[in-house]
Amino acid sequence: MIKYDLYKLLKDELGNGSSDLVTRPSGNKIRERIEKDITKEKDGAVVALDFSKIGIIDFSCADEIVAKLVSRLVSGEYGDRYIILTGLNENQKENIEVALERKDLAVMGEMGNKTQSLIGNLDNYLKQTLNPILDKGQITAKELSDALTLPANTSGTRLLNLYKKRLVKRTENMRESGRVWVYEQL
């Protein structure tokens, strides 16, 4: 996991003494910097946007930074890369969640206690699919099918949808039965 310290980016890009992410123009500058940096990361990289030294993030900045980044990530603009939000407090999470929900998006987040959880909007059947991955760390379509008593094609489609939303990583493994996709927690 590659950590992007948002406080450092805020200082570098805006040069002021604030630890708060506020206003759309400020968010635009920070997002552009993240976009420039993320395209230099290796395929498969998980980029952690670290909010631990940030005070507040208002809705417009959350929309400009997080919602636009996630929207572009899901559309494939950044290739095979992933984003997770870390070091969040409840107030930050709330404003980010509203920005994501308004655009029907979701991202994985990690609060101060290091537990990963979903932030934003996701269909219930995909939430149900995500839970075993978060519990076990990784899962195959067959294992999900057995755990939730789903047809194999249904579990495979659900896992693929989580992957397309960049909420889980996907790697190809060789097993006795042949090649199999393994879906992993970020």
N, C-alpha and C positions, 0 to 999 in steps of 0.2 A: 504494500500500500504506500502510495506517495502522498505526503501531506503538503497541502497548500495552506499556509498560515494566512488567513484573511486579514488579520491585524497588520502583518508585514506588508501585504499587498495594498492595504488601505494607506499605510504610511508612504510606501513607494509611489503610488499613483496619485494621491491627493495631497500628500505632504502637510497635512494639518495635524493638530494635536488630539483629535477626537478618536475614540474607539468605537463610535457608533456608525452603522451603515444606514444612512438616510439619504433620501432624494433619488429620483430616477437618474439624473445625470451622473451622480456618484456611482450608482449601481452599474451604469453603462460602462464607465471607465474600468471598474473592477472586473466586470464580465469580459470585456475585450482583452484584458490582460490574461485572465484565466484561459480564454479561448486560444490566445497566442501560445501559451505554455502547454496546454493540454495536447495540442496537435504534435508537439515534440516528444510526447511520451510513447513508449513502446506499445504495440498492440497487446491487448489483454490487461493493460494497466488499470488499477483501481486508484482513482484520485480522491483523496479525502479532503473536503473543504472544511478546515478547522475553525470553528466559531468560538473556541474557548476563551480568547482574549477580546472578543467583540462584546460591546455593551448591548445595544439594541439594534435590531434591524427592522425598519418600518416596512409596511406593505409594498410601497412602490419599489424599494430597493430589493426586497425579497422577490418580487415579480421580475424585475430587471436582471437580477443575478441568477437566482435559483430556477425560477420557472422557465426562463429563456434557455438557460444551459440545459435543463432536462429535456425541454422540447426539441432542441437541436441534437442532443445526444440520442434520443429515441428515433429521430429522423435519419440518423446515420452520418451526420456531418462530422463527427469526431472519430469515425471508424470503430474499431473494436476496443473501446475504452469504457470505463464505468465511473460513476460519481457516487460518493457517499458523503453525507454530512456528519461531522463529528463535533464533540464538545458543545452540543446545544444545551441551552436552558429552556425552560417551559415557554417563556415569552417569545424567544426567537422561534421556537418550533411552531407556536401558534400562528404568527404572521407568515411564516414560510408555508405552513399547511394551507392557509386561506388562499395564498397566491397559486399554489399547485392545484387545489381543488377547483378553482375557477377555470382552469385550463384542462381539467380532467387528467392530471398528471400525478405521478408518484415517484418517490425516491426513498432509498434506504437512509435511515438516520441512526445516529448513536448518541445517546444522551450521556451525561457525565458518568453514569454507572457502567458504561461500555456495552450495554445491551442494545442490540440492533432491533429497530422497529420500523414499520412503514410510516412514511409521512406523505400525506396527500390522498388521492382518490384512486381506489382500485376495486374492481368488481368483487363481490363476495366469494365467488367460486375461485378467483385467483388468490384472494387472501387465504382461503382454505388450503390452496396448493402451496402457498409460500410458508405456512406454519411448519410443516414437516422439515423443510429445508433449513429453517432457522433453528429448529430443535436438534437436527442431526448434523448440520453443517453441509451435507450434500445428499443427493438422492438421484436415482435413475427413474425412468418412466415405469419400469417394472415394479420397483420398490414403492413408488407412489401409488400405482395401480393396486398393489396388495394392501397398502396402508389405508387407502380411502375406499377400497372396493369399487374401483372405477374400471371401465373397459380400457385396454392398453392404448388405443388410439386417442381416447379422451385425455388420459394422463399425459401422453406425449404432446398433445396440442396445448394443454394448459402450461406445461413446462416451457414449451417454445414461446408462448405468449409472455411469460415472465422474463425470459431471456431477451425478447425483442423490446421489452420495456426497460431493459438494462437493470433489472432488480436482482438478477442472479447471473453468475458466470456459467459458461458452458464449455466443457472440455471433452475431448474424445478419448476414450480409454479402450484398451484391448482386454477382453475377458475371454474365458473358455468358449463362450457362446458367440464370440466375434466382437466387432466394434460396437460400442455403446456410448451414448451421450450421458455425461454426468453433469448435473446442475448443482452449482455450489453457491453457498452464501458469500457475499462480497466481503 
